[in-house]
Amino acid sequence: MELARRNLLVYVMLGAVWLLVLAWQVEEHLRVRQSARTVLRNRSKVIANTLSACIRGLRFRGTVLTERLEPVLNELVSRTNELGQSSELISVVLLNAANEPVAQAGKPIDPEQKEITQTGERWGVRSVAFVNPVDLGASLSAEGLTNPTVVLPSPFPHPTNRPAESFRGRGFPRREPRPEDVDPPPRPPDDKRMRAEGTNASSNLVADAGPSPPSDGRGTRGEGPRRPFWLRGMDEKEYQSLIEKRAVHGLVLALSTESFQAACRQDLWLRSIILLLATVSVFGSGLAWSNLAKSSDLQLRLVRASELTTHLKEMNLAAAGLAHETRNPLNIIRGLAQMVSKHPATGPEIQRTSRQIVEEADKVAAQVNEFINYSRPREVRPSVLALGSVVGEVIRALSYDLEEKKIRIEVKDEHLSIEADEQLLRQALFNLLLNAIQAVNGAGAIQVIAERRTAAEATLEVRDNGPGVPADRRSEIFKPYFTTQKTGTGLGLAVVQQIVLAHGWEIECLPNDPHGAVFRITHLKLAG
């Protein structure tokens, strides 16, 4: 019980260690995933900062021409792909205040999805979209966007997807800035002027544009840049609507998650290997502990068995010595009884009693001899023997008993030669045949069969047609002092089993159909 509790405690501890390793690996994997997400977020910020710098370089009086911006965006997307970055840019979309595309490059994406607008991110299987990772040069106030970048179409049609430098000298000849194009220096705020104008900085859609220009579209110095010349004929309301639709309010970047997925897969493989090693270690530790516990238990049993064997050997030697010393008094008693029975002056009653004493003394002497024979150690000295010859000699020694009970005996021999101790083999056969003779009543039959089973082994069987051995007693028939005969000592078959085991053979008791018993010896080693 104590050993079982200790084993249970060890197994519970090993299970707890495995669960701790599992939780640790799960936590580390989640941390790596979060770190990979952060890398992508930082990458988007770098791309957005680069895009912001490009837009500021292209902006003139708060406006950027579409034909000059889109090639830059396409170049940014294609160049990122050519560099083979792990987090390559898939698409770029510039949005207005209504989340409508103003300019875009790369694969189209839908900026109206709630996952993007509400969380600022949308993680897909192969891509991730970021909204407004950085500001594009526009300043935000509590009342809205105050200094946007406006993307306007060019007055002249030009081919798209051409670098921005190719537009110089075509439609927009480079010229020196005129005095009226330069913005006046900032003046300190004048409350009277602001009340007179009825406007403030936060109410303007474009900070560079100042108040609305007059109806002729020219404006005056100090009121901000003039309306582009190709839009001066546009109505003021239409112009303001165009400004609202073309003002850049937000940015959507779509990046490939290939690097994120690769990092997650690599880390997952690493965590799986660590978890597999931990599982193997825990299982191996449990198996090692189980083997150690079994080994300790077996060692304890071996020590106890060794002590018991030593004690039995001592008792065996003492019993053998006692039996040997008992034979001498028995021989004296037997001799005196014979002298008394043969004396002329002895009466018939005394003679009959003396003969009974001799018979009982012979029985006790036979039991003592059997006990001494059983207690003798079996030292095997193998030699090559003709099995049929040994069987014939034992049958001749028992011929008187066979003739007296009129028992037929049949020998089936394949002229086999085996390796065995001749004296011990004769003793085993003698006991088996004597046991069969005692079991057969009246005119019975005994068979001795020796046959080859494999190229290296043979079997020997002794069959009789006596009453047989009940099935519940076949496992006990080889125990010392167990017998089913009235005149048996119970040591004959025990001696046979000793001899068989000493040779490395096996013996078993089987039923002989239709009635009788079979004693089969297997694994006899063939000579040569």
N, C-alpha and C positions, 0 to 999 in steps of 0.2 A: 504493500500500500504506500509506504514511504517512497519507494522507487518510482511508482506511478505518479505520485504528486510532483516529485522532482522533475520527471520527464515532461509533465504537463507545464510546469513553470518555465522550463527551458524553451519549449515550443512556443509558448505565449510570448516570451521575450523576443524570440527570433521573428515571430509574426509582427510584433510591434516595431522592431527595427526595419523590417521590409516596408511597413506602412509609412514610417518616417522618411525613408529614402524615396518612396513614391511621391509623398507630399512635397518633399524638397525638389524633386525633378519637375513636378508640375509647376511649382512656383517659379523655378528658374526658367522654364520654357515660357511662361507668361511674361516674365521680365524681359526675355530676349525678344519676344513679339512686340512688346511695348517699345523697347529700344529701337527695333527695326522701323516701327511706325514713326518714332521721333526722327529717325534719320530721313525718312521720306518727307516729313513736315519741314525739316530744315532745308532739304533739297528744294522744296517748293518755294521757300522763302528766298533762297539764293537766286533761283530762276526769276522770281517776281522782282527782286531788286535789280537784276540785270535788265529785265524788261522795262522797269521804271526809268532806268538811266537812258535806255534807248529812246523811250517816248519823250523824255525831257529834251534829248538832243534834237528830236524832230519837231518839237513844238515851236510854233511861231505865233505870237500874240494869242496864246491860249488855244490854238487850233493845230490839228495834225491832219494832213491829207491822207485819205484812205489808200491812195495809190502809193504813198510813201511808207505807210505803216504796215500794210499787209505783207509786202515783201520782207520786211524786217521780221515779222512774226513767223512767216514761212521759213526764213533763214534760221531763225532761232530753233524752230522745231526740227528741221532737217539736220542742222549742225549737231544738235544734241544726240540725234540718232546716229550720225556718222561717228561721233566720238565713242560710241559703244558704252555709254554710261550704264551702270547697273540700274539707275532710276531715270530712264529716259523720258523725255517730255513727249506726250502723245498729242495733246491739243491745247490751244490757248483761246480763250473767249473773253473779250472785253464787253462788259454789260453797262446798260444805262440804269436809271433809277427804277425803271419798271422791269428789271431783270431781262431785258431784251438784248440780243447780241448787237453790238456796234461794229466790231471787227473780230475776226477769228481766223485760226489757222490750224491745220491738222484735222483729225477725225472730229466730226460733229458730236457735241454733247448737249444734253437737255438741261439748261440752267434752272428750269422751273420745278424740278423735282423737290419734294418737301425734305427729303433726306439731306439735300445739299443746303437749302435755304435755312433750315432750322438748326442743323448741327454744324454747318460750315465744312463738313467732310462727308464723302460718300465712298465707302470702301466696297469695291467689287471684287470679283474673282481675279481679274487680270489687270485692273486699273483702279486708281483712286483719284477722286476729284476734290480739289481744295478751292474754297471761295474766299476772296479777299485775304490772302495770306499777308500781304503788305499793302500800304497805301501807294498809289501811283503818282504822288506829287500833289494830290488834292487834300486840302485841309478840311476836316469835318468839325462842325459846331453843333450845338444843341438844336439848331433850327435846320440843319441839313448841310449839304455839300456847298461850300462857299468858293472854291477855286478849282473847278473841274477842268479836265482836258477834253476838248471837243474834237471829234473826228468828223471832218467834212469831206465830201467828194471833191475831186479835182475838177476845175473848169474845162479841162481838155481830156478826152479819152486817151488812156495810155495802157499799154499791155501790163497785165498783172504779173506777179511773181518775178519782178525785176529788182535788183538792188536799188537802194535809195539813191546811190550816187548817179544812177543812170538817168534820173529825172532832172539833173542840173542841165540847164541850157535848153530844155525842151518843155515849153509851156510856162516855166518859172525861171527866166534868165536871172542869173546872179547879178545883183546890183548893190550899190552902196545904200545903206539906209538913209532915208530922207529925214529932215528934221521933224516933220509931223509924225513920222513913224515911231519916234522915240518917246517912251512914256515920260511924263513930267516927274520930277522928284516928289516924293511924298510930302504932304503938307500936314501941319498939326491940325487936329480936329477942330472944326469951327461949328459950335452949336447952332449959331444963327444960319450958317450956310446949310447945315444938315436939315434944319427945320424948313428952310426955304425949299430945298430940293425934295424933302419928304421921303428920303431913302436912307438906307444904312447898308453896311458891307454885307451883313448876313442875308439881306433880302435879294441880292443879285445872284443869278445862276452861274455867271462867269465873272470871276473877280477881275480879270483883265479887261472885261468889256465895259465896266462902269455903268452909268445910267443908259437908258435906251437912247439910241441915236435919233436925230431928227428925221423927219419924213423924207428928206432928200438923200439920206443914207450917208452923208459925209461926216457929220459930227464936228466938234470943235476941239482945239488943242486943250489938253488937260482932262478930257472926258473919257480917255481910254482909247484903245485901237479902233480903227474904223472897221466897219463891216467889210468882208471880202468883196472885191469889186464885182465878182460874178453873181453875188447875192444881193446887191444893192437895189435891184429892181423888185425884190421880194417884199411882200407885205410884212409889217412889223409882227403881227400875230403869227403868221406862218414862220417867220424867222425865229421867233421865240420858241415855237413848237419844235422847229428843227433843232434848235440848240438843246432843248430838253431831251429829245430823242437821241441826239448824237453825243451828249455829254457822258464821259466815262465815269461810271459810278462804282463799278466793281470789276473783279477779275476772277476768272475760273481757270484753274490749271488742272489738266488731267495727266497723271504720271503713271507709268507702268509699275505694277507691283511684282515684277519678275524678281527683282533683288530681294524684296520682302519675302516672297514665297520661297526663294532659294535659301535665305537665311533661316526661315522657319523650318524648312525641310531638313537642312543640315543640323540645326539644333535638335529637331525632333529625333533624327537618327542618333545623335549623340546621347540624348536623354534615354532613348530606347535601349541603346547598348549598355549604358550605365545601369538602367533598371534590369536588363537581362542579366548582367554580371551580378547585380545585387540579389536577384532571384536565385541564380545558380549558387551564389555564396551561401544564402540562407538555406536553400535546399541541401547543399553539401554539408553545411554545419549541422543541420538537423539529422541528416543521414549519419554523419560522423558521430554525433552524440548518441544516436540510436545504436550504432555498432559498438560504441564505447560502453554503453549501458549493458548491451547483451554480452560483450566480452567480459565485463566485470562480473556479471551474473554467472557466466560460464566458468570463469576462473574460481569464483566462490564455490560453485558446485564441484569443480574438479578437486579443489582442496578438500572439500567434505568427502567426496568419493575416494580420494586418495587415503584420507584418514580411515574411512570405513574399510577400504581394501586392505590396508595394513593391518587393521584389527582382525579382519576375516582371515588373512594369511596366518596371523598368530594363532587364531582359534583353530584354523585348519591343521596347522602343525601340531598343536596340542592334541586335537582330536585324533590325528593320525598316529601320534605317539601312544595315546591311550588305547586306540584300537590294536596297535601292534603289541602292546603289553597285555592286552586282554586275551590274545590268542594262546599265550603260554598256559595260563590257568585253564582255558577251555580244553587244551590238549591233555592236560593232566587229568581233568575231570572225565574226559572221554576215555582215556586209557584205564583209569580206575574202574569206570563202569563196565568196560569190556572184561577186565579181570574178574570182577565180581560175577558177571553173567556166565563166565566160563569155568568158575570154581565148581568142583564136583559136589561139594556140600551145600551148594546154593539151591534153594527150592525154586519151583516153577514161578511163583509170584515174584520173587526177587529177580529172577532172570528177566522176566517181562519188564519189570521196572527199570532194570539196568539198560535194556535195549532202548527204552524210551528216553533215558538220559543221554544215550549215545546219539540218537536221532536229533534231539533238541540241541545238543552241543554242536552237531554238524550244521544245523540251520543257523545258529548264532555265528559259527565260524565262517559260513558262506557270506553272511551279511557283513561281517567284519572285513573279509577279503574284498568284497565289493566296495565298501567304504574306503579302504586303503587304496584300491585301484582308482576310485573317483578323485581322491584327494591328491594323487600323484601328479606333479606337473607334467604337461605334455610337450616334450621336446621333439620336433619333427626332424627326421633325417631322411630326406627324400632320395629315392633311387628309381630307376626305370623298372617297372613291373609289368608283367603280362597279367592283365586283369582277369582273364578267363582261368589262368592257372591258380591264382589266389582264391577265386570263388570255388574251384574244384577241391582244393585242399580243405577249405572250411566245411564244405558239404560232406566230405569223407569223415571229418571229425565228428559230425552230427549224424552220421548214418544210422547209428543204433537208435537214436530218438526218432528218426524218420521211419525206420522199419517198425518200431514198436507201435507207433500211432498210425501206421499204414498211410503215410502222407506222400503224395506224388510231388516230385520237384522237377521243374523244367528250367533249363538255362539257355538263354539266347545271347550269344556272344559274337561280336564282330571282330574278334581277335585284336583287341585294342591294347596298346601299351600306354601306361600313364606314369606320371611322376608322383610318388607317394612313399610314406614310411610303411614298409612291409608289415612290421609287427602291429602298428596301430591300425592299419587297414584290415588285417585279419581279425583283430579284436572287435572293430566296428561291425564287420560282416557277421562275425560269430554272434554278437548280441542281437543284431537285426533278425537273423535266421532263427535264433533261439526264441525271440519274442514272437515270431510268426508261428513257430511250432507250438508254442504254448497257447496261442490264440485259436488255432485250428482245432476243431473237435471232430473226432471220427475220421473218416476217409476224406481228407481235404486235399488241397493243391496249393503249391507255392511256386512262384515264378521269380527268377532272377534275370533281369534284362539289362544288358550293357550295350549302349549304342552311341554313335557319334552324333553330336548336335551341330557343331561348327567345325571349321578346319583346325581349331586349337582346343576345343572342349568336348567333353563327353558327359553322359549321365549314367547313373546306376540306380535301378529300381528293384525293390523287394516287394512282391505282391502276394497277398494271401486271400483266401475266400472265407475267412472267419467272420465273426460278428462285426468287425470294424470298430472304429472309434467315433463316438458321437461328435457332432460339429462343435459343441460348446466345450469339448475337452481337448481338441486338437492343439490348441495353443498352450496347454498345460502339461501335455504328455511328456515333454522333454525336461520337466522340472524334477529335481531330486526327490526321491521317496514318493513320487506320484505313480500309481500303477492301477491298472484295471484287472490284473490277475490276482487270484487268491494266494498263489504261492510265490509271487514276484517280490523282489526287494525294492523296486522303484528306482534303481540306480543304473540299470542297463542302458536305457535310452539316453539318460543324462550323460553317461560316459561316451555314447556314440556322438552326441552333439559336441562334446568337448573335442573329440578327435576331428570331427568335420570342421569345426571352426578353427582348430589349430592348423589345418591344411589350407584354409581360405576358401573352403567349399560352403555350400548351403544345403540344409536338409529340411524337408517339410513332409507333413502327414496329409494324405489326400484320400478321398473315398475311392474304392475299387468297385465299379459297377459290375454286376448288380449288387454285390455285397462283399464286404471285406475292407482291407486297408492297403494303402500304397505308401511306402517310405521311399522318397526320391531324393537322391544326392546329386546336386548339379555343380557345374563349373570344375569338373575334374580336368586337370591339365594333361593333354595328350603329349606323349614323348616324341621328340623329333619334329 
